[in-house]
Amino acid sequence: MNRRKHVRWVTLSRVITCSPGQEIGWVLLTNRSEWRYQLQPSATGTSITHIRRTPRGESRFALLFTQALLGGQACHDAELEQGMNQGLGRIKAIVEALPSR
């Protein structure tokens, strides 16, 4: 469930890749965007990258919805990037709070 001020909408997704400890990815059925979390070993632990891309472009419905209700694509893209960074920050805080092994 997504919301922005008074606008609420449901997002349906399908998992397209799942490699435990390496990557999970899904495609949003409503707008065709692909989202992924990729994990890579690093010198200090694990590096995680969050990717959003639209290899097939945005659906017509998504473009109209974004323009009419979310302030346009540039505004929505900036909001998505901010949300992705917040999500990565939450994951980092959770992992760093785990007891050391």
DARA-V269682 format. One line per field, one symbol per residue. ss: DSSP state (H for helix, E for strand, L for the rest). A space follows every 50 residues. Layout:
ss = ???
//
This chain:
ss = LEEELLEEELLLEEEEEEELLLEEEEEELLLLLEEEEEEEEELLEEEEEE EEELLLLLLHHHHHHHHHHLLLHHHHHHHHHHHHHHHHHHHHHHHHHLLL L
//
